Amino acid sequence: MMMARNNDEISSLRSLAAHRDQARDNLKQDTAATRERLRPSNLMSEAKNKAAKRVRKIGQGAIDGIRAHPGITATVAATATLIAMRKPIARLIANQQKSEPDQIEE
């Protein structure tokens, strides 16, 4: 019975050693993959790809909103244009008023 017990212990130790070796190999592979992913060029590429996906998603959402509400979109665009152009329009009106001759009442 002593011999069987020793064989079981040896088998158990061999199994533990095999699991340890497998775990070490897995750790080496994971470490190498992590190093590769964390290279600055790979991080930059990943960041650019994620940003591009977000921009496309937001852009598509905006396009869908415009298509769903064209009247509101046109009103908002016209209002924004008038707000942006208020100073040039005011200057144009002021210049026209200066250039008109004084009218003499008869």
Buried (B, 14 or more C-beta within 10 A) or exposed (E): EEEEEEEEEEEEEEEEEEEEEEEEEEEEEEEEEEEEEEEEEEEEEEEEEEEEEEEEEEEEEEEEEBEEEEEEBEEEEEEEEEEEEEEEEEEEEEEEEEEEEEEEEE
